[in-house]
Amino acid sequence: MELRQLRYFVSVVAQGSMGRAALELGVGTSALSQQISRLDG
């Protein structure tokens, strides 16, 4: 688990959507989704 993944997850929760979190973080939604999915495994 990386700190970046946790930061991304917290941003999605705070923003309420993947799209808004991706905009805030300056990443694509697919990249954001991939990083969050890595938290599980």
RASUL-V674610 format. One record per pair of residues at least 12 apart in sequence whose C-alpha atoms are under 7 Angstrom apart, sorted by the first residue. I is the first residue (numbers start at 1). J is the second residue. Records with the same first field share a line. If there is no record, write none. Layout:
# RASUL-V674610
I: J, J
This chain:
# RASUL-V674610
1: 39
5: 35, 36, 39
8: 32, 36
9: 36
